[in-house]
Amino acid sequence: MKVSIVIRCGRNLKGLRRCLKSIDQPVEVIISAAEDAKFLKRLKIGGYVLTTHRYGNWSLAAENGLEAADNNDVIMMDADSVFEPGAIREIARVLKNGHHLVQPRVNFLAGKSIVGRLISNARTHENQYIPKAYSPGLGLKKNELLEVIGLDGKIYNPKVIYGDDGYLDQRAKSKGIKIFVAKKAVINHDPINLKHELNTIFNFGRGQRQLELNHPRGLLVQLTEEYFCADAKNYYSAAYKRFGLITILYMLFSRLFYIAGYLAEHIKNKNG
């Protein structure tokens, strides 16, 4: 199968092993690990391609993996997720039919806690409300995307450390690239604890400010977009109808961390 799978694993050896075991097709596999990952010295790399990145820069992790891939059709995967049987074949089929970006259906596992269920609900809504060029499991055509949205010969912008998926999604949609949703391709995402999730949301806020570079829209615009504009109201209304009041209250609370991340990065840039 002329498909490459890039697994961004950072320092997560346990997740990497589970992800590798879920690959059920003969494909090229690129492991994109943190350059300081202790397991690199003992990792049996036979049959896989290894590339490294500075820990925490997920755009660089993705881009280094893409550059190491021999195939034009690529699936961007993360080590905190696994493929359901048949998912790889389905994503590959849709890519072969000519779609430039393919989003699978991500099943965010909740674990046993109430908070875990709220996080699962919020993530599911964000992922499924409208099609998005989000990992894990994102299928993409490398050369075609480079031609349309490439930046200095790259698809992901390494300067945007945390907003990798969001930035790719924005640029693709600005160029009219449609994202095909492959509902039969299922990815299972590990349960997420609250501390990790709020830290991730905070970093997404930082990433939003990073992708605005020298032309920030400002905190007031961010607050309006997150809470008060028509799109935001429709977004939360749809979540309420699907998941109920408690999930909405959690979502409104958690987005404060996004705003805080944006503000922190804005202050950092302003102070040089």
Summary of the structure (lengths in Angstrom):
residues: 272
radius of gyration: 18.2
end to end distance: 48.1
largest distance: 52.5
contacts: 893
relative contact order: 0.13
helix: 50%
strand: 20%
